[in-house]
Structure formats: structure tokens, C-alpha cells
Amino acid sequence: MEIRVGDLVSIRHFSGTKLFKSLVLESNNNVILLKLMEDVALLNCSKGDPVVLGSESENNVYISSCTTLNTDKQQNTLELKIDNYETTSNKRLFVRFPVSLYAEARIGQSTKKYLTIIKNISFNGMMIHTKEDFPLFQELKFDIRAEIPIHLKATIIRKVKDEYNYEYGLKINYTDVHTPNLLKKYLILLKKEQEEFIKKFKEEQ
């Protein structure tokens, strides 16, 4: 995958409700500087936040999982580090698909809710960012704020503390037949949305 200066790309941040069109101003290895075509203030974006980047290269649509490095509201720019990427043509359900979604987590029967941000998700697992310090192997119940509301349980199997948040890798625990079908439907919907948005870019050029 190659992202070049002058490319039009899409971004999604969990504070927004749609994809945002952006222009690549700088591209250096895995760090890119974008200028949003709309007011960056529409996104309540902070350092360390996960952002999803959509791009097109050699007729393939790529979805990248990124970390926010800097936001300049005066210049209307966003600096991102690309952590990894996936192509929408990959039909495997077990590949982690980059997202940027709010989710509320609970422990057991407790009513206390913890704010988490899902950075990527697949049919069998996901990665989340949060300020909360959970122990390894803790099972959490999630209410995912997506176009299709999803409720599921997942167990922490990896834990890392970075400069901004705790990062957790979780294994999804299915307890019914409805939830995996719902998640599969949602992953397909995300891929289709990105493909159509990037296709619109090309038609407008």
C-alpha cells in the first residue's frame, strides 16, 4: 500500500457519525499529515485516539488502523501514524478490521460502565483502548455504539500500557447464535461503506 501526497482519503473517528474526506499533505513512511475538507473541530480528536483511514491504491481499497499524533484546528490538519492496514477484498472474518467505535464495558452484573474505544475487531477478537486498568483474563460485557448495536462478552488476553491509554487484546465469547451473525453483518457493512466512499472520490476527480 502506498499513500502519496495529493491523494484523497477518508477518515473516521469515534466522535463523528460519518466518514470525512481529507487531502494528504505529507507522507513519510508510516506518518501522514492530512487536511480535512470539513472543519476538524467537528471531530473531538485527541493525541493517542484511534482513527480509521480509507485509501485506494492500484484499484484496491485499503483500511488502515491509525493513532492520532497531533491535531491543528487552526490549520484544519490531522497528523496520523499508520499502525497496520487491511484490504476490503480480504473476505476472511478472522482478520482484524480497523474501526474507531465507542463501547461501554461492564464487569459481571455490575451497573458501573467504563468508556472504551474499539480500535479493531474481527469475528473472534478485538483490540480496545481505555484509561481503565483491568486485570488479565477479566471477562467484560460490551455495548458497542455502532450503526448496528452489538452486545457481546470478551476476555482480556493481552494488556499493554502506552503513553496515552491501556491497550487490551480480547477474545470474544459467544453465548448465542444471533451475535456472531450480527457482527458478521456489521463487518460486511463497514467494508462496503469504505468501498463506496472511495469510489465516489474517483468519480469526482
Secondary structure as UniProt FT lines:
FT   TURN            5..6
FT   STRAND          8..13
FT   TURN            14..15
FT   STRAND          20..28
FT   TURN            29..30
FT   STRAND          31..36
FT   HELIX           40..42
FT   TURN            47..48
FT   STRAND          50..57
FT   TURN            58..59
FT   STRAND          60..72
FT   TURN            73..76
FT   STRAND          77..87
FT   TURN            88..89
FT   TURN            93..94
FT   STRAND          97..106
FT   TURN            108..109
FT   STRAND          114..121
FT   STRAND          125..130
FT   TURN            136..137
FT   STRAND          139..144
FT   STRAND          150..161
FT   STRAND          166..173
FT   HELIX           178..204
//
